[in-house]
Amino acid sequence: MIKEEKMEELNNETVVSSENVENPTGYRKKIELTDEQKKKEGVSVSSIVGKVLMYVFLFIFVVWTLFPLFVGVIASLISKRDFLSGEVGAKLFPMRRTKYDLIDNYREIFFGASSKTAFLTEFGNKTEFSNVPFSFVFTCILVLPPTLLGLLTSAMSAFAFSKLQFKGKNWMFGLLLSTMMLPGALSLAPSFSIFRQILKFGTLWMAFPLFVPGMFGAATCVFFLRQYFTGIPTDLIEAGKLDGMGYYKMFFKIVVPLSSAALIAQGILGFVGGYNDYFGPRLYLEGSCNFKTVQLILVTIRTKSDSDQNVPKVFAACMVALIPTLLLYFYAQRFFVEGIATSGMKI
């Protein structure tokens, strides 16, 4: 009996082995499928829990980030009377009768007319425009030259530090990086004293210190662009030399087209930094001339509105000041993310 049972087991093994020999891939697929199914069954629960927690965290973060913006938009649409009434419903939901009433605060910010009648009857005749539209133009005049020219000089410096070979390159780059360790407020007072002696205080000439130094570049911008330029293959630069290109032609024909994302990202950072600057214009322009940037106009509106407690007008001015930076970011956000993420990576 024992011998017969052993013979049957051997026959079964030979049948299985013969099936495996005839169709080995099918047998392996069965084993692989079962292993993958086991893995999927084990990972599915943990992956679902992880995704749920991730989306919950992202939802909370989005609400936390956008809630102040939502409050600012709603507060800019309500009237001063509704805001001072103390009713929560009046503050959260603007109680206006017509569509013209919803933009009273914005109309007053731009045109100085606080009511629909004054706007329709006096616009074009004797309604005085506020300083907000002109402050946008004046801010762009102060911000765009250092943003564009400063980006150009920083990119050229980064190209020299990353691709050119010359004596003292490393210690010069280290000296440049050491300036990043010094706070900007440390040199602000000495710079103001120097420019006040050179330029005529109380005139528009005092606006030159706000944009002329920025045209020579920034150490932070040079650092980031150098990290990006190191990812450009040196063979392209050598090929340009063989074709008879000079350094300027290699920079504009090879490096700049390959680094558009990084240049746009640094341009956005430079523009936003200059646009949001308050302390510099306050130091050089406040009390010296009638020209004011957007940030100074916001402070002026806030101080005047605090006297009559017109807080919705302040929110409307903040929403207006936020428009240029939002449009710039939405237009160039993919370049911004790409330029920051790929710094130091091989292209």
C-alpha positions in Angstrom: 0.0 0.0 0.0 2.8 2.4 0.9 4.5 1.7 -2.4 1.3 2.3 -4.3 0.8 5.7 -2.6 4.4 6.8 -3.4 3.9 5.7 -7.0 0.8 7.9 -7.2 2.6 10.9 -5.8 5.4 10.5 -8.3 2.9 10.3 -11.1 1.2 13.5 -10.0 4.6 15.3 -9.8 5.5 14.1 -13.2 2.1 15.3 -14.6 2.6 18.8 -13.0 6.2 19.0 -14.2 5.2 17.9 -17.7 2.5 20.6 -17.7 5.1 23.2 -16.6 7.5 22.0 -19.3 4.8 22.2 -22.0 3.6 25.7 -20.8 6.1 27.2 -18.3 5.0 30.8 -18.9 1.4 30.1 -18.0 2.5 28.6 -14.7 4.8 31.5 -13.9 2.1 34.0 -14.8 -0.2 32.3 -12.3 2.4 32.6 -9.6 3.2 36.3 -10.5 -0.5 37.2 -10.7 -1.2 35.8 -7.3 1.8 37.6 -5.8 0.8 40.9 -7.4 -2.8 40.4 -6.2 -1.5 39.8 -2.7 0.6 43.0 -2.9 -2.3 45.0 -4.2 -4.6 43.8 -1.5 -2.0 44.7 1.1 -1.2 48.1 -0.4 -4.7 49.2 -1.4 -5.8 49.9 2.2 -2.7 51.8 3.2 -2.7 53.8 -0.1 -6.3 54.8 0.3 -5.8 55.9 3.9 -2.7 57.8 2.8 -4.5 59.6 0.0 -7.4 60.5 2.2 -5.1 62.0 4.8 -3.1 63.8 2.1 -6.3 65.4 0.5 -7.7 66.3 3.9 -4.4 68.1 4.8 -4.3 69.8 1.4 -8.0 70.9 1.8 -7.3 72.4 5.2 -4.2 74.1 3.9 -6.1 75.6 0.9 -8.9 76.9 3.2 -6.3 78.3 5.6 -4.5 80.1 2.7 -7.5 81.4 0.8 -9.7 82.4 3.8 -8.0 85.8 4.3 -8.4 86.5 0.6 -12.1 85.6 0.8 -12.6 87.9 3.8 -10.8 90.7 2.0 -12.9 90.4 -1.1 -16.2 90.3 0.9 -15.1 93.1 3.1 -14.2 95.3 0.1 -17.8 94.9 -1.3 -19.7 95.9 1.8 -20.5 99.5 2.8 -19.1 101.4 5.8 -22.5 101.3 7.4 -22.8 97.6 7.1 -19.4 97.1 8.5 -20.0 99.3 11.5 -23.5 97.7 12.2 -21.9 94.8 14.0 -24.2 92.2 12.2 -22.4 89.1 11.0 -24.7 88.7 8.1 -24.1 92.2 6.8 -20.4 91.6 6.9 -20.3 88.2 5.2 -23.0 89.0 2.6 -23.1 92.4 1.1 -26.6 93.9 1.2 -26.6 96.1 -1.9 -29.5 96.9 -4.1 -27.8 97.5 -7.5 -24.6 96.3 -9.1 -23.2 99.9 -9.0 -23.4 99.8 -5.2 -21.1 96.8 -5.0 -18.2 98.8 -6.4 -18.6 101.9 -4.4 -15.3 101.3 -2.5 -13.4 100.6 -5.8 -14.9 103.6 -7.5 -13.8 105.8 -4.6 -10.3 104.3 -4.8 -9.8 105.0 -8.5 -12.0 108.1 -9.2 -12.7 109.7 -5.8 -16.5 109.4 -6.3 -18.0 107.6 -3.4 -21.6 107.3 -4.8 -23.3 106.3 -8.0 -24.7 109.8 -8.6 -21.4 111.5 -8.1 -19.7 109.1 -10.4 -22.2 109.4 -13.3 -22.7 113.2 -13.1 -19.1 114.3 -12.3 -17.0 111.8 -14.1 -15.2 113.6 -16.9 -16.1 117.1 -15.6 -14.8 117.8 -12.1 -14.3 114.5 -10.5 -10.7 114.3 -9.3 -8.8 111.0 -9.9 -7.1 109.6 -6.8 -3.4 108.8 -6.7 -3.9 105.0 -7.1 -3.7 104.7 -10.9 -0.6 107.0 -11.0 1.0 105.0 -8.1 0.9 101.9 -10.3 2.7 103.6 -13.1 5.3 105.2 -10.8 5.9 101.8 -9.1 6.4 100.1 -12.5 8.9 102.8 -13.4 10.9 102.1 -10.2 10.6 98.3 -10.4 11.0 97.3 -14.0 14.5 98.8 -14.8 16.2 97.0 -11.9 14.2 93.9 -12.5 15.2 93.6 -16.2 18.7 95.1 -16.2 19.5 93.5 -12.8 18.5 90.1 -14.2 20.7 90.7 -17.2 23.8 91.6 -15.2 23.2 88.7 -12.7 22.8 86.2 -15.6 26.1 87.4 -17.1 27.9 87.1 -13.8 26.4 83.6 -13.3 27.5 82.6 -16.7 31.1 83.8 -16.0 31.2 82.0 -12.7 29.8 78.7 -14.1 31.4 78.3 -17.6 34.4 80.6 -17.8 37.8 79.8 -16.4 39.8 82.7 -14.9 42.1 83.3 -11.9 40.4 84.0 -8.6 37.0 82.8 -9.7 36.3 80.7 -6.6 37.3 83.3 -4.0 35.4 86.0 -5.9 32.3 83.9 -5.9 32.8 83.2 -2.2 33.1 86.9 -1.5 29.9 87.5 -3.5 28.1 84.9 -1.4 29.4 86.5 1.8 27.4 89.6 1.0 24.2 87.5 1.3 24.9 87.0 5.0 24.6 90.8 5.7 21.1 92.1 6.3 19.9 94.8 4.0 18.9 97.1 6.8 22.6 97.2 7.9 23.6 99.2 4.8 20.4 101.2 4.5 21.3 104.0 6.8 24.8 104.6 5.4 23.5 104.4 1.8 20.8 107.0 2.7 23.4 109.3 4.2 25.6 109.1 1.0 22.7 109.6 -1.4 21.4 112.5 0.6 24.7 114.3 0.3 25.0 113.5 -3.4 21.4 114.1 -4.5 19.1 117.0 -3.7 16.8 115.9 -0.9 13.1 116.7 -1.2 13.0 116.2 -5.0 12.4 113.3 -7.4 16.1 112.7 -7.6 15.8 110.8 -4.4 14.0 108.0 -6.3 17.3 107.1 -8.1 18.6 105.1 -5.1 15.5 102.9 -5.3 16.3 101.5 -8.8 19.9 102.4 -9.9 21.7 100.0 -7.4 19.4 97.2 -8.4 20.5 97.4 -12.0 23.9 95.9 -11.1 22.3 92.6 -10.1 21.8 90.7 -6.8 23.9 88.1 -5.1 21.0 85.7 -4.6 20.0 85.9 -8.2 23.6 85.2 -9.3 23.8 82.2 -6.9 20.6 80.5 -8.3 21.4 81.2 -11.9 24.9 79.8 -11.5 23.5 76.6 -10.1 21.2 76.4 -13.1 23.9 77.2 -15.6 26.1 74.5 -14.3 23.5 72.0 -15.5 24.0 73.1 -19.1 26.5 70.8 -20.9 29.9 72.3 -21.3 30.1 70.6 -24.7 27.7 73.2 -26.1 29.9 76.0 -25.0 33.0 74.3 -26.5 31.0 73.7 -29.7 30.2 77.4 -29.8 33.9 78.3 -29.4 34.7 76.0 -32.4 32.1 77.8 -34.4 33.8 81.1 -33.7 31.3 82.5 -31.2 32.4 85.0 -28.7 31.3 85.0 -25.0 28.4 87.4 -25.5 27.1 85.4 -28.5 27.4 82.1 -26.6 25.5 83.7 -23.7 22.6 85.0 -25.8 22.5 82.2 -28.4 23.1 79.2 -26.2 22.7 79.9 -22.5 19.7 82.3 -22.5 17.4 80.0 -24.7 18.1 77.0 -22.5 17.6 79.0 -19.2 14.3 80.8 -20.0 12.5 79.1 -17.1 15.1 80.1 -14.5 15.3 83.7 -15.8 11.6 84.1 -15.7 11.5 82.7 -12.2 14.1 85.1 -11.0 12.4 88.0 -12.8 9.2 87.2 -11.0 10.9 87.1 -7.6 12.7 90.4 -8.4 9.5 92.2 -9.5 7.4 91.0 -6.5 10.2 92.0 -4.1 10.4 95.5 -5.6 6.7 95.9 -5.9 6.1 95.0 -2.2 9.0 97.1 -0.9 7.8 99.6 1.6 10.7 100.6 3.8 12.9 101.9 0.9 10.3 104.2 -0.7 9.2 105.3 2.8 12.8 106.3 3.6 13.6 108.1 0.3 10.3 109.4 -0.9 8.1 110.0 2.1 8.0 113.7 2.9 10.3 114.6 0.1 8.1 114.6 -3.0 4.5 114.0 -4.1 5.3 110.7 -5.9 4.3 107.6 -4.0 4.5 103.9 -4.7 1.5 101.5 -4.3 2.6 100.5 -0.8 2.8 104.1 0.4 -0.6 104.8 -1.1 -2.0 101.9 0.8 -0.6 103.3 4.1 -2.0 106.7 3.2 -5.5 105.3 2.6 -5.3 103.3 5.8 -4.4 106.3 7.9 -7.1 108.5 6.3 -9.7 105.7 6.6 -9.0 105.0 10.2 -10.2 108.5 11.1 -13.7 107.8 9.7 -13.4 104.0 10.3 -13.9 103.2 6.6 -12.2 99.8 6.8 -13.9 98.4 3.6 -12.2 101.1 1.6 -8.8 99.8 2.9 -9.7 96.2 1.9 -10.7 97.5 -1.6 -7.3 99.2 -1.9 -5.5 96.0 -0.9 -7.4 93.9 -3.4 -6.5 96.4 -6.2 -2.9 96.3 -5.2 -2.9 92.5 -5.3 -4.1 92.3 -8.9 -0.7 92.8 -10.7 1.2 90.2 -8.7 -1.7 87.7 -9.2 -1.8 88.2 -12.9 1.9 87.9 -13.2 2.0 84.7 -11.2 -0.9 83.0 -13.0 0.7 83.9 -16.3 4.2 82.6 -15.5 3.6 80.0 -12.7 4.8 77.0 -14.8 8.1 78.8 -15.6 8.4 79.8 -11.9 8.0 76.2 -10.7 10.3 74.8 -13.4 13.0 77.3 -12.9 13.1 76.8 -9.1 12.8 73.0 -9.2 15.5 72.4 -11.9 18.2 74.6 -10.4 21.4 72.6 -10.2 20.1 69.7 -12.3 21.6 68.5 -15.6 19.6 69.8 -18.6 
